[in-house]
C-alpha cells in the first residue's frame, strides 16, 4: 500500500531560524505531491503542490519544496520562520488507483516557533 | 468559486446512538468526495471516497458508513456509535483533470465526542 512518512513529529524553532520538514512517499508511479498546513483552530489549507516541471516549487508565505524523484522525497523549506508559522504541516501524495483518485497523507509535523 | 460545507461543527453523542455528518460542495459538478478522520500524531486517515452518486469506496473497516445520495452531497453515518469513534472528521473534494489541478480541498471539520 502507498504510504507517506514525515521525518519529525514535532519541531521547535526560534523565529528567523531556517526550516526543513522531511517527507518521503512509497509509490513507484506518477504522483502529484502536496503540502498542507493547519493553523491552530483552522481548517487544512493548501501550501504548495507539485505536478510536473521544475522540481522546486514555491508556495504561499515564503515556503518552497523540492521534489527529488530518486529519493521519493518532497521536503518543505523556509529560510526564516515566523511565529505565525506555528501550525501542523501535512505532506500528501495524490495518485490514481483502480477506483479513482486517492490522496494519502503523512502523519503530520507540528511546528512550534518561539518568539 | 467552489465551496464546501460540513455540519455540524461539533457533536456530543452517547454511546450506541446514531450519527449523521453531512457535507455539500457547491460550484463544481461530479466531484470526488472524501471522508477523513484526523487523529493527533496519526495524520489523516481516509475513511471513504466516492467518484459518483452511489459509488463508495471504503478504505477502513469500521463502525461507520457513507452514502452519496446526490452529486454534491456526502454523508457519514453510524447506526451505533462507539467510544472509539470520537475524533475530528473532515470532508473533502477534488476534481480530477481540471484547472483545479487534481487538488483536494477540505471542509472545516466536525468534532465528534462520544460519551
Interface residues (C-beta under 8 A of the other chain):
Chain A: X4 X6 X9 X32 X34 X36 X43 X44 X45 X46 X49 X51 X90 X92 X94 X96 X99 X100 X101 X102 X103 X104 X105 X106 X107 X108
Chain B: X32 X34 X36 X41 X42 X43 X44 X46 X49 X51 X57 X90 X92 X94 X96 X101 X102 X103 X104 X105 X106 X107 X108 X109
